[in-house]
Amino acid sequence: MSEKLSVKVKTEELLEAIKIVENFISREKMGKESLKGICIEANKKENNLILRTTDLKMSAKVEIVGQANGNGKAVVSCKIFKELIKDISDTDVCIMIEKEKILIQTVNSKSVISAIKDAEFPVWMSIDKLKYYSVQKSDLKRLFENVKFSASANPENQAVNCVRFEYEEEKLKAAGTDTYRLSYSKIDLKTDGRHSEEKLQTSVPLGVVDGLVKSMKSKLGIPKEKVLIRCDENKISFKLTGIEIVSDLIKLEFPDYKTIIENLNVDKQAVIHTKDFFAVLKRAYAVAKSNKEAKNGAIFEFEQNKLIIKSIDEYSEFKEEITTIYRGENLKISLNVKFLIDFISKVKDKTVVLKMLNNKSAVLAKGESDDNWIYLTMPLALREY
């Protein structure tokens, strides 16, 4: 720890930096206290303030420009530090470290908090690989947002508590699944001599993807910048202007989503107005979420140019009809309404397409004009309402 350190930064930029790095602190109740904190570092030569967090598997670093009068570092409670900074109304804030105390001072306020004692914060580990992938931030954000909601939220199920991330045939691809549904999205990404032309086939932890997406939405970012992605056998790095995220990779085998998609058989199709469909699904979900026998389940009856949706709970019954352009024999199928809402709420097309085979096979959903993003959801056991 530095004996004395002072650095002045913009309050808004400091708060944004905290919001980014807080996504990568340790969540373990019995873990080291320092891993639940933020490592604050100042560099007089670079005239900046660096915030770092890690849980030993994933790490984040944010650099913001400031006026530093020395070099040094200290580890502070993330929660307390954020609370104090977000209540500051002044434009600038000065962070001073004196022995075991951290002073947070502005023109109109002064706070003092204790540093975490004997904190041995891990050294930053970057990936020094010459080959890299470079992708527009907006494209990468959209790619991950298109699939991460389908990934399992259960950390104990590591094989699918992640997003599959691949590059092949000048396509950057991502997939997420919890084994009951699957999202797949891809974007074009041509390479040049500096970029990696080798295949990328890896699984990135869901927590990292969530934190990265939040970072790409941050006010600290540059709107049209590119993200540099480096990857070796064990780690992956995402680097933006002033922001870097490094993570261990998931080594467990990801489900063979390509075979699932390739072997999908369909002979029925419904084209539905996206906005109208979303509104009906929300009304159906209001009842379906309380269904004790089949939570979130509803019956979907596809007939000639119409769809009837039914859901019930212990006290209520919902039934509504919506117009469709339908091709194929009539079909009655039970689906998870919440799963459909998760996808339909993100579709930008005016119409959405559902493709089906029978009441026991997966349903494919997509925006009518978007072939680069598809969604599969498995049916529920069919119960008559």
Contacts in CASP RR format, 6 or more apart in sequence:
PFRMAT RR
TARGET T0000
AUTHOR 0000-0000-0000
METHOD contacts of the structure
MODEL  1
MSEKLSVKVKTEELLEAIKIVENFISREKMGKESLKGICIEANKKENNLI
LRTTDLKMSAKVEIVGQANGNGKAVVSCKIFKELIKDISDTDVCIMIEKE
KILIQTVNSKSVISAIKDAEFPVWMSIDKLKYYSVQKSDLKRLFENVKFS
ASANPENQAVNCVRFEYEEEKLKAAGTDTYRLSYSKIDLKTDGRHSEEKL
QTSVPLGVVDGLVKSMKSKLGIPKEKVLIRCDENKISFKLTGIEIVSDLI
KLEFPDYKTIIENLNVDKQAVIHTKDFFAVLKRAYAVAKSNKEAKNGAIF
EFEQNKLIIKSIDEYSEFKEEITTIYRGENLKISLNVKFLIDFISKVKDK
TVVLKMLNNKSAVLAKGESDDNWIYLTMPLALREY
1 72 0 8 1.000
1 73 0 8 1.000
1 74 0 8 1.000
1 97 0 8 1.000
1 99 0 8 1.000
1 100 0 8 1.000
1 115 0 8 1.000
2 42 0 8 1.000
2 70 0 8 1.000
2 71 0 8 1.000
2 72 0 8 1.000
2 73 0 8 1.000
2 74 0 8 1.000
2 97 0 8 1.000
3 98 0 8 1.000
3 99 0 8 1.000
4 96 0 8 1.000
4 97 0 8 1.000
4 98 0 8 1.000
5 42 0 8 1.000
5 68 0 8 1.000
5 69 0 8 1.000
5 70 0 8 1.000
5 71 0 8 1.000
5 72 0 8 1.000
5 74 0 8 1.000
5 95 0 8 1.000
5 96 0 8 1.000
5 97 0 8 1.000
5 98 0 8 1.000
6 68 0 8 1.000
6 69 0 8 1.000
6 70 0 8 1.000
6 94 0 8 1.000
6 95 0 8 1.000
6 96 0 8 1.000
6 97 0 8 1.000
7 42 0 8 1.000
7 49 0 8 1.000
7 66 0 8 1.000
7 67 0 8 1.000
7 68 0 8 1.000
7 69 0 8 1.000
7 70 0 8 1.000
7 94 0 8 1.000
7 95 0 8 1.000
8 66 0 8 1.000
8 67 0 8 1.000
8 68 0 8 1.000
8 92 0 8 1.000
8 93 0 8 1.000
8 94 0 8 1.000
8 95 0 8 1.000
9 49 0 8 1.000
9 64 0 8 1.000
9 65 0 8 1.000
9 66 0 8 1.000
9 67 0 8 1.000
9 92 0 8 1.000
9 93 0 8 1.000
9 95 0 8 1.000
10 64 0 8 1.000
10 66 0 8 1.000
10 91 0 8 1.000
10 92 0 8 1.000
10 93 0 8 1.000
11 85 0 8 1.000
11 88 0 8 1.000
11 90 0 8 1.000
11 91 0 8 1.000
11 92 0 8 1.000
11 93 0 8 1.000
11 106 0 8 1.000
12 91 0 8 1.000
12 219 0 8 1.000
13 64 0 8 1.000
13 65 0 8 1.000
13 220 0 8 1.000
14 49 0 8 1.000
14 64 0 8 1.000
14 85 0 8 1.000
14 93 0 8 1.000
14 95 0 8 1.000
15 82 0 8 1.000
15 85 0 8 1.000
15 86 0 8 1.000
16 218 0 8 1.000
16 219 0 8 1.000
16 220 0 8 1.000
17 49 0 8 1.000
17 51 0 8 1.000
17 62 0 8 1.000
17 64 0 8 1.000
17 220 0 8 1.000
18 38 0 8 1.000
18 51 0 8 1.000
18 78 0 8 1.000
18 81 0 8 1.000
18 82 0 8 1.000
18 85 0 8 1.000
19 82 0 8 1.000
19 214 0 8 1.000
19 218 0 8 1.000
20 60 0 8 1.000
20 62 0 8 1.000
20 211 0 8 1.000
20 214 0 8 1.000
20 215 0 8 1.000
20 218 0 8 1.000
20 220 0 8 1.000
20 243 0 8 1.000
21 38 0 8 1.000
21 51 0 8 1.000
21 52 0 8 1.000
21 53 0 8 1.000
21 60 0 8 1.000
21 61 0 8 1.000
21 62 0 8 1.000
21 78 0 8 1.000
22 38 0 8 1.000
22 53 0 8 1.000
22 78 0 8 1.000
22 82 0 8 1.000
23 60 0 8 1.000
23 207 0 8 1.000
23 210 0 8 1.000
23 211 0 8 1.000
23 214 0 8 1.000
23 215 0 8 1.000
24 53 0 8 1.000
24 54 0 8 1.000
24 55 0 8 1.000
24 58 0 8 1.000
24 59 0 8 1.000
24 60 0 8 1.000
24 208 0 8 1.000
24 211 0 8 1.000
24 245 0 8 1.000
25 35 0 8 1.000
25 36 0 8 1.000
25 37 0 8 1.000
25 38 0 8 1.000
25 53 0 8 1.000
25 54 0 8 1.000
25 55 0 8 1.000
25 78 0 8 1.000
26 32 0 8 1.000
26 35 0 8 1.000
26 36 0 8 1.000
26 54 0 8 1.000
26 55 0 8 1.000
26 56 0 8 1.000
27 55 0 8 1.000
28 35 0 8 1.000
28 55 0 8 1.000
33 116 0 8 1.000
33 119 0 8 1.000
34 75 0 8 1.000
34 116 0 8 1.000
34 119 0 8 1.000
34 120 0 8 1.000
34 121 0 8 1.000
35 54 0 8 1.000
35 55 0 8 1.000
35 56 0 8 1.000
36 77 0 8 1.000
36 78 0 8 1.000
37 53 0 8 1.000
37 75 0 8 1.000
37 76 0 8 1.000
37 77 0 8 1.000
37 78 0 8 1.000
37 81 0 8 1.000
37 116 0 8 1.000
38 51 0 8 1.000
38 52 0 8 1.000
38 53 0 8 1.000
38 75 0 8 1.000
38 76 0 8 1.000
38 77 0 8 1.000
38 78 0 8 1.000
38 81 0 8 1.000
39 51 0 8 1.000
39 52 0 8 1.000
39 53 0 8 1.000
39 73 0 8 1.000
39 74 0 8 1.000
39 75 0 8 1.000
39 119 0 8 1.000
39 121 0 8 1.000
40 49 0 8 1.000
40 50 0 8 1.000
40 51 0 8 1.000
40 73 0 8 1.000
40 74 0 8 1.000
40 75 0 8 1.000
40 76 0 8 1.000
40 95 0 8 1.000
40 97 0 8 1.000
40 102 0 8 1.000
41 49 0 8 1.000
41 50 0 8 1.000
41 51 0 8 1.000
41 52 0 8 1.000
41 72 0 8 1.000
41 73 0 8 1.000
42 48 0 8 1.000
42 49 0 8 1.000
42 50 0 8 1.000
42 68 0 8 1.000
42 70 0 8 1.000
42 71 0 8 1.000
42 72 0 8 1.000
42 73 0 8 1.000
42 95 0 8 1.000
43 50 0 8 1.000
43 68 0 8 1.000
43 70 0 8 1.000
43 71 0 8 1.000
44 68 0 8 1.000
44 69 0 8 1.000
44 70 0 8 1.000
44 71 0 8 1.000
45 71 0 8 1.000
46 63 0 8 1.000
46 68 0 8 1.000
47 65 0 8 1.000
47 66 0 8 1.000
47 67 0 8 1.000
47 68 0 8 1.000
48 63 0 8 1.000
48 64 0 8 1.000
48 65 0 8 1.000
48 66 0 8 1.000
48 68 0 8 1.000
49 63 0 8 1.000
49 64 0 8 1.000
49 66 0 8 1.000
49 68 0 8 1.000
49 95 0 8 1.000
50 61 0 8 1.000
50 62 0 8 1.000
50 63 0 8 1.000
51 61 0 8 1.000
51 62 0 8 1.000
51 64 0 8 1.000
52 59 0 8 1.000
52 60 0 8 1.000
52 61 0 8 1.000
52 62 0 8 1.000
52 121 0 8 1.000
52 124 0 8 1.000
53 59 0 8 1.000
53 60 0 8 1.000
53 78 0 8 1.000
54 60 0 8 1.000
54 121 0 8 1.000
54 122 0 8 1.000
56 122 0 8 1.000
57 205 0 8 1.000
57 247 0 8 1.000
57 248 0 8 1.000
58 205 0 8 1.000
58 207 0 8 1.000
58 208 0 8 1.000
58 245 0 8 1.000
58 246 0 8 1.000
58 247 0 8 1.000
58 248 0 8 1.000
59 122 0 8 1.000
59 124 0 8 1.000
59 125 0 8 1.000
59 245 0 8 1.000
59 246 0 8 1.000
59 247 0 8 1.000
60 211 0 8 1.000
60 215 0 8 1.000
60 243 0 8 1.000
60 244 0 8 1.000
60 245 0 8 1.000
60 246 0 8 1.000
61 124 0 8 1.000
61 243 0 8 1.000
61 244 0 8 1.000
61 245 0 8 1.000
62 220 0 8 1.000
62 242 0 8 1.000
62 243 0 8 1.000
63 242 0 8 1.000
63 243 0 8 1.000
64 220 0 8 1.000
64 242 0 8 1.000
72 97 0 8 1.000
73 121 0 8 1.000
74 97 0 8 1.000
74 102 0 8 1.000
74 115 0 8 1.000
74 116 0 8 1.000
74 119 0 8 1.000
75 115 0 8 1.000
75 116 0 8 1.000
75 119 0 8 1.000
75 121 0 8 1.000
76 102 0 8 1.000
76 113 0 8 1.000
76 115 0 8 1.000
76 116 0 8 1.000
77 113 0 8 1.000
77 116 0 8 1.000
80 113 0 8 1.000
81 102 0 8 1.000
81 113 0 8 1.000
84 104 0 8 1.000
84 111 0 8 1.000
84 113 0 8 1.000
85 93 0 8 1.000
85 104 0 8 1.000
88 104 0 8 1.000
88 106 0 8 1.000
88 109 0 8 1.000
89 108 0 8 1.000
90 106 0 8 1.000
90 107 0 8 1.000
90 108 0 8 1.000
90 109 0 8 1.000
92 106 0 8 1.000
92 107 0 8 1.000
93 104 0 8 1.000
93 105 0 8 1.000
93 106 0 8 1.000
94 103 0 8 1.000
94 104 0 8 1.000
94 105 0 8 1.000
94 106 0 8 1.000
95 102 0 8 1.000
95 103 0 8 1.000
95 104 0 8 1.000
96 102 0 8 1.000
96 103 0 8 1.000
96 105 0 8 1.000
97 103 0 8 1.000
97 115 0 8 1.000
100 114 0 8 1.000
100 115 0 8 1.000
100 117 0 8 1.000
101 112 0 8 1.000
101 113 0 8 1.000
101 114 0 8 1.000
101 115 0 8 1.000
102 112 0 8 1.000
102 113 0 8 1.000
102 114 0 8 1.000
102 115 0 8 1.000
103 110 0 8 1.000
103 111 0 8 1.000
103 112 0 8 1.000
104 110 0 8 1.000
104 111 0 8 1.000
104 112 0 8 1.000
104 113 0 8 1.000
105 111 0 8 1.000
125 235 0 8 1.000
125 246 0 8 1.000
126 237 0 8 1.000
126 244 0 8 1.000
126 246 0 8 1.000
127 230 0 8 1.000
127 231 0 8 1.000
127 232 0 8 1.000
127 235 0 8 1.000
127 236 0 8 1.000
127 237 0 8 1.000
127 246 0 8 1.000
129 230 0 8 1.000
129 231 0 8 1.000
129 232 0 8 1.000
131 194 0 8 1.000
131 195 0 8 1.000
131 196 0 8 1.000
131 198 0 8 1.000
131 230 0 8 1.000
132 194 0 8 1.000
132 195 0 8 1.000
132 196 0 8 1.000
132 228 0 8 1.000
132 229 0 8 1.000
132 230 0 8 1.000
133 167 0 8 1.000
133 172 0 8 1.000
133 189 0 8 1.000
133 191 0 8 1.000
133 195 0 8 1.000
133 196 0 8 1.000
133 200 0 8 1.000
133 228 0 8 1.000
133 229 0 8 1.000
133 230 0 8 1.000
133 231 0 8 1.000
134 195 0 8 1.000
134 226 0 8 1.000
134 227 0 8 1.000
134 228 0 8 1.000
134 229 0 8 1.000
135 172 0 8 1.000
135 187 0 8 1.000
135 189 0 8 1.000
135 226 0 8 1.000
135 227 0 8 1.000
135 229 0 8 1.000
136 224 0 8 1.000
136 226 0 8 1.000
136 227 0 8 1.000
137 216 0 8 1.000
137 221 0 8 1.000
137 222 0 8 1.000
137 223 0 8 1.000
137 224 0 8 1.000
137 225 0 8 1.000
137 226 0 8 1.000
137 227 0 8 1.000
137 240 0 8 1.000
138 223 0 8 1.000
138 224 0 8 1.000
139 172 0 8 1.000
139 187 0 8 1.000
140 172 0 8 1.000
140 216 0 8 1.000
140 227 0 8 1.000
141 213 0 8 1.000
141 216 0 8 1.000
141 217 0 8 1.000
142 185 0 8 1.000
142 187 0 8 1.000
143 172 0 8 1.000
143 174 0 8 1.000
143 185 0 8 1.000
143 186 0 8 1.000
143 187 0 8 1.000
144 163 0 8 1.000
144 174 0 8 1.000
144 209 0 8 1.000
144 212 0 8 1.000
144 213 0 8 1.000
145 213 0 8 1.000
145 346 0 8 1.000
146 174 0 8 1.000
146 183 0 8 1.000
146 185 0 8 1.000
146 346 0 8 1.000
146 373 0 8 1.000
147 163 0 8 1.000
147 174 0 8 1.000
147 175 0 8 1.000
147 176 0 8 1.000
147 183 0 8 1.000
147 184 0 8 1.000
147 185 0 8 1.000
148 163 0 8 1.000
148 176 0 8 1.000
148 206 0 8 1.000
148 209 0 8 1.000
148 210 0 8 1.000
148 213 0 8 1.000
149 183 0 8 1.000
149 342 0 8 1.000
149 343 0 8 1.000
149 346 0 8 1.000
150 176 0 8 1.000
150 177 0 8 1.000
150 178 0 8 1.000
150 181 0 8 1.000
150 182 0 8 1.000
150 183 0 8 1.000
150 342 0 8 1.000
150 375 0 8 1.000
151 160 0 8 1.000
151 161 0 8 1.000
151 162 0 8 1.000
151 163 0 8 1.000
151 176 0 8 1.000
151 177 0 8 1.000
151 178 0 8 1.000
151 206 0 8 1.000
151 209 0 8 1.000
152 160 0 8 1.000
152 161 0 8 1.000
152 177 0 8 1.000
152 178 0 8 1.000
152 179 0 8 1.000
152 206 0 8 1.000
153 161 0 8 1.000
153 178 0 8 1.000
153 206 0 8 1.000
154 161 0 8 1.000
154 178 0 8 1.000
155 161 0 8 1.000
157 178 0 8 1.000
158 250 0 8 1.000
158 252 0 8 1.000
159 203 0 8 1.000
159 250 0 8 1.000
159 252 0 8 1.000
159 253 0 8 1.000
159 254 0 8 1.000
159 255 0 8 1.000
160 176 0 8 1.000
160 177 0 8 1.000
160 178 0 8 1.000
160 179 0 8 1.000
160 254 0 8 1.000
160 255 0 8 1.000
161 205 0 8 1.000
161 206 0 8 1.000
161 250 0 8 1.000
162 176 0 8 1.000
162 203 0 8 1.000
162 204 0 8 1.000
162 205 0 8 1.000
162 206 0 8 1.000
162 209 0 8 1.000
162 250 0 8 1.000
162 254 0 8 1.000
163 174 0 8 1.000
163 175 0 8 1.000
163 176 0 8 1.000
163 203 0 8 1.000
163 204 0 8 1.000
163 206 0 8 1.000
163 209 0 8 1.000
164 173 0 8 1.000
164 174 0 8 1.000
164 175 0 8 1.000
164 176 0 8 1.000
164 202 0 8 1.000
164 203 0 8 1.000
164 254 0 8 1.000
164 257 0 8 1.000
165 172 0 8 1.000
165 173 0 8 1.000
165 174 0 8 1.000
165 200 0 8 1.000
165 202 0 8 1.000
165 203 0 8 1.000
165 204 0 8 1.000
165 236 0 8 1.000
166 172 0 8 1.000
166 173 0 8 1.000
166 174 0 8 1.000
166 199 0 8 1.000
166 200 0 8 1.000
166 201 0 8 1.000
166 202 0 8 1.000
167 173 0 8 1.000
167 189 0 8 1.000
167 196 0 8 1.000
167 199 0 8 1.000
167 200 0 8 1.000
168 199 0 8 1.000
168 200 0 8 1.000
168 201 0 8 1.000
170 188 0 8 1.000
170 189 0 8 1.000
170 190 0 8 1.000
170 191 0 8 1.000
171 186 0 8 1.000
171 187 0 8 1.000
171 188 0 8 1.000
171 189 0 8 1.000
172 186 0 8 1.000
172 187 0 8 1.000
172 188 0 8 1.000
172 189 0 8 1.000
173 184 0 8 1.000
173 185 0 8 1.000
173 186 0 8 1.000
174 184 0 8 1.000
174 185 0 8 1.000
174 186 0 8 1.000
175 182 0 8 1.000
175 183 0 8 1.000
175 184 0 8 1.000
175 185 0 8 1.000
175 254 0 8 1.000
175 257 0 8 1.000
176 182 0 8 1.000
176 183 0 8 1.000
176 184 0 8 1.000
176 257 0 8 1.000
177 183 0 8 1.000
177 255 0 8 1.000
177 257 0 8 1.000
179 255 0 8 1.000
180 336 0 8 1.000
180 339 0 8 1.000
180 377 0 8 1.000
180 378 0 8 1.000
181 336 0 8 1.000
181 339 0 8 1.000
181 375 0 8 1.000
181 376 0 8 1.000
181 377 0 8 1.000
181 378 0 8 1.000
182 255 0 8 1.000
182 257 0 8 1.000
182 260 0 8 1.000
182 261 0 8 1.000
182 362 0 8 1.000
182 375 0 8 1.000
182 376 0 8 1.000
182 377 0 8 1.000
183 343 0 8 1.000
183 373 0 8 1.000
183 374 0 8 1.000
183 375 0 8 1.000
183 376 0 8 1.000
184 257 0 8 1.000
184 261 0 8 1.000
184 373 0 8 1.000
184 374 0 8 1.000
184 375 0 8 1.000
184 376 0 8 1.000
185 372 0 8 1.000
185 373 0 8 1.000
185 374 0 8 1.000
186 372 0 8 1.000
186 373 0 8 1.000
187 372 0 8 1.000
191 197 0 8 1.000
200 231 0 8 1.000
202 231 0 8 1.000
202 236 0 8 1.000
202 249 0 8 1.000
202 250 0 8 1.000
203 249 0 8 1.000
203 250 0 8 1.000
203 251 0 8 1.000
203 252 0 8 1.000
203 254 0 8 1.000
204 236 0 8 1.000
204 247 0 8 1.000
204 249 0 8 1.000
204 250 0 8 1.000
205 247 0 8 1.000
205 248 0 8 1.000
205 250 0 8 1.000
208 245 0 8 1.000
208 247 0 8 1.000
211 245 0 8 1.000
212 238 0 8 1.000
212 245 0 8 1.000
215 238 0 8 1.000
215 240 0 8 1.000
215 243 0 8 1.000
215 245 0 8 1.000
216 227 0 8 1.000
216 240 0 8 1.000
218 243 0 8 1.000
220 241 0 8 1.000
220 242 0 8 1.000
220 243 0 8 1.000
221 240 0 8 1.000
221 241 0 8 1.000
221 243 0 8 1.000
222 240 0 8 1.000
222 241 0 8 1.000
225 240 0 8 1.000
225 241 0 8 1.000
227 238 0 8 1.000
227 239 0 8 1.000
227 240 0 8 1.000
228 237 0 8 1.000
228 238 0 8 1.000
228 239 0 8 1.000
229 236 0 8 1.000
229 237 0 8 1.000
229 238 0 8 1.000
229 239 0 8 1.000
230 236 0 8 1.000
230 237 0 8 1.000
230 239 0 8 1.000
231 237 0 8 1.000
231 249 0 8 1.000
233 249 0 8 1.000
234 248 0 8 1.000
234 249 0 8 1.000
235 246 0 8 1.000
235 247 0 8 1.000
235 248 0 8 1.000
235 249 0 8 1.000
236 246 0 8 1.000
236 247 0 8 1.000
236 249 0 8 1.000
237 244 0 8 1.000
237 245 0 8 1.000
237 246 0 8 1.000
237 247 0 8 1.000
238 244 0 8 1.000
238 245 0 8 1.000
238 246 0 8 1.000
239 245 0 8 1.000
260 362 0 8 1.000
260 376 0 8 1.000
261 374 0 8 1.000
261 376 0 8 1.000
264 361 0 8 1.000
264 362 0 8 1.000
264 364 0 8 1.000
264 376 0 8 1.000
265 357 0 8 1.000
265 361 0 8 1.000
266 355 0 8 1.000
266 356 0 8 1.000
266 357 0 8 1.000
266 364 0 8 1.000
267 328 0 8 1.000
267 356 0 8 1.000
267 357 0 8 1.000
268 302 0 8 1.000
268 326 0 8 1.000
268 327 0 8 1.000
268 328 0 8 1.000
268 329 0 8 1.000
268 331 0 8 1.000
268 355 0 8 1.000
268 356 0 8 1.000
268 357 0 8 1.000
269 326 0 8 1.000
269 327 0 8 1.000
269 328 0 8 1.000
269 353 0 8 1.000
269 354 0 8 1.000
269 355 0 8 1.000
269 356 0 8 1.000
270 302 0 8 1.000
270 307 0 8 1.000
270 324 0 8 1.000
270 325 0 8 1.000
270 326 0 8 1.000
270 327 0 8 1.000
270 353 0 8 1.000
270 354 0 8 1.000
270 356 0 8 1.000
271 324 0 8 1.000
271 325 0 8 1.000
271 326 0 8 1.000
271 351 0 8 1.000
271 352 0 8 1.000
271 353 0 8 1.000
271 368 0 8 1.000
272 307 0 8 1.000
272 322 0 8 1.000
272 323 0 8 1.000
272 324 0 8 1.000
272 351 0 8 1.000
272 352 0 8 1.000
272 353 0 8 1.000
272 354 0 8 1.000
273 322 0 8 1.000
273 323 0 8 1.000
273 350 0 8 1.000
273 351 0 8 1.000
274 344 0 8 1.000
274 347 0 8 1.000
274 349 0 8 1.000
274 350 0 8 1.000
274 351 0 8 1.000
274 352 0 8 1.000
274 367 0 8 1.000
275 350 0 8 1.000
276 322 0 8 1.000
276 323 0 8 1.000
277 322 0 8 1.000
277 344 0 8 1.000
277 352 0 8 1.000
278 341 0 8 1.000
278 344 0 8 1.000
278 345 0 8 1.000
280 309 0 8 1.000
280 320 0 8 1.000
280 322 0 8 1.000
281 309 0 8 1.000
281 337 0 8 1.000
281 340 0 8 1.000
281 341 0 8 1.000
281 344 0 8 1.000
282 341 0 8 1.000
283 318 0 8 1.000
283 320 0 8 1.000
284 298 0 8 1.000
284 309 0 8 1.000
284 310 0 8 1.000
284 311 0 8 1.000
284 318 0 8 1.000
284 320 0 8 1.000
284 337 0 8 1.000
285 296 0 8 1.000
285 298 0 8 1.000
285 311 0 8 1.000
285 337 0 8 1.000
285 338 0 8 1.000
285 341 0 8 1.000
286 318 0 8 1.000
287 311 0 8 1.000
287 312 0 8 1.000
287 313 0 8 1.000
287 316 0 8 1.000
287 317 0 8 1.000
287 318 0 8 1.000
288 294 0 8 1.000
288 295 0 8 1.000
288 296 0 8 1.000
288 297 0 8 1.000
288 298 0 8 1.000
288 311 0 8 1.000
288 312 0 8 1.000
288 313 0 8 1.000
288 318 0 8 1.000
288 337 0 8 1.000
288 338 0 8 1.000
289 295 0 8 1.000
289 296 0 8 1.000
289 313 0 8 1.000
289 337 0 8 1.000
289 338 0 8 1.000
290 313 0 8 1.000
290 314 0 8 1.000
290 316 0 8 1.000
291 297 0 8 1.000
291 311 0 8 1.000
291 312 0 8 1.000
291 313 0 8 1.000
292 313 0 8 1.000
292 314 0 8 1.000
293 383 0 8 1.000
294 334 0 8 1.000
294 380 0 8 1.000
294 381 0 8 1.000
294 383 0 8 1.000
296 336 0 8 1.000
296 337 0 8 1.000
296 338 0 8 1.000
296 339 0 8 1.000
297 311 0 8 1.000
297 334 0 8 1.000
297 335 0 8 1.000
297 336 0 8 1.000
297 337 0 8 1.000
297 380 0 8 1.000
298 309 0 8 1.000
298 310 0 8 1.000
298 311 0 8 1.000
298 318 0 8 1.000
298 334 0 8 1.000
298 335 0 8 1.000
298 337 0 8 1.000
299 308 0 8 1.000
299 309 0 8 1.000
299 310 0 8 1.000
299 311 0 8 1.000
299 332 0 8 1.000
299 333 0 8 1.000
299 334 0 8 1.000
299 382 0 8 1.000
299 383 0 8 1.000
299 384 0 8 1.000
299 385 0 8 1.000
300 307 0 8 1.000
300 308 0 8 1.000
300 309 0 8 1.000
300 331 0 8 1.000
300 332 0 8 1.000
300 333 0 8 1.000
300 334 0 8 1.000
300 335 0 8 1.000
301 307 0 8 1.000
301 308 0 8 1.000
301 309 0 8 1.000
301 310 0 8 1.000
301 330 0 8 1.000
301 331 0 8 1.000
301 332 0 8 1.000
302 324 0 8 1.000
302 326 0 8 1.000
302 330 0 8 1.000
302 331 0 8 1.000
302 332 0 8 1.000
302 333 0 8 1.000
302 356 0 8 1.000
303 326 0 8 1.000
303 330 0 8 1.000
304 326 0 8 1.000
304 330 0 8 1.000
305 323 0 8 1.000
305 324 0 8 1.000
305 325 0 8 1.000
305 326 0 8 1.000
306 321 0 8 1.000
306 322 0 8 1.000
306 323 0 8 1.000
306 324 0 8 1.000
306 326 0 8 1.000
307 321 0 8 1.000
307 322 0 8 1.000
307 323 0 8 1.000
307 324 0 8 1.000
307 326 0 8 1.000
308 319 0 8 1.000
308 320 0 8 1.000
308 321 0 8 1.000
309 318 0 8 1.000
309 319 0 8 1.000
309 320 0 8 1.000
309 321 0 8 1.000
309 322 0 8 1.000
310 317 0 8 1.000
310 318 0 8 1.000
310 319 0 8 1.000
310 385 0 8 1.000
311 317 0 8 1.000
311 318 0 8 1.000
311 337 0 8 1.000
311 385 0 8 1.000
312 318 0 8 1.000
312 385 0 8 1.000
317 385 0 8 1.000
331 356 0 8 1.000
331 358 0 8 1.000
331 359 0 8 1.000
332 359 0 8 1.000
332 382 0 8 1.000
333 356 0 8 1.000
333 358 0 8 1.000
333 359 0 8 1.000
333 363 0 8 1.000
333 379 0 8 1.000
333 382 0 8 1.000
334 359 0 8 1.000
334 379 0 8 1.000
334 380 0 8 1.000
334 381 0 8 1.000
334 382 0 8 1.000
334 383 0 8 1.000
335 363 0 8 1.000
335 377 0 8 1.000
335 379 0 8 1.000
335 380 0 8 1.000
336 377 0 8 1.000
336 380 0 8 1.000
339 377 0 8 1.000
340 365 0 8 1.000
340 377 0 8 1.000
343 365 0 8 1.000
343 375 0 8 1.000
343 377 0 8 1.000
344 352 0 8 1.000
344 365 0 8 1.000
347 367 0 8 1.000
347 370 0 8 1.000
348 367 0 8 1.000
348 370 0 8 1.000
349 367 0 8 1.000
349 368 0 8 1.000
349 369 0 8 1.000
349 370 0 8 1.000
350 368 0 8 1.000
351 367 0 8 1.000
351 368 0 8 1.000
352 365 0 8 1.000
352 366 0 8 1.000
352 367 0 8 1.000
352 368 0 8 1.000
353 365 0 8 1.000
353 366 0 8 1.000
353 367 0 8 1.000
353 368 0 8 1.000
354 363 0 8 1.000
354 364 0 8 1.000
354 365 0 8 1.000
355 363 0 8 1.000
355 364 0 8 1.000
355 365 0 8 1.000
355 366 0 8 1.000
356 363 0 8 1.000
356 364 0 8 1.000
359 379 0 8 1.000
359 382 0 8 1.000
360 379 0 8 1.000
361 379 0 8 1.000
362 376 0 8 1.000
362 377 0 8 1.000
362 378 0 8 1.000
362 379 0 8 1.000
363 376 0 8 1.000
363 377 0 8 1.000
363 378 0 8 1.000
363 379 0 8 1.000
364 374 0 8 1.000
364 375 0 8 1.000
364 376 0 8 1.000
365 374 0 8 1.000
365 375 0 8 1.000
365 376 0 8 1.000
365 377 0 8 1.000
366 373 0 8 1.000
366 374 0 8 1.000
366 375 0 8 1.000
367 373 0 8 1.000
END
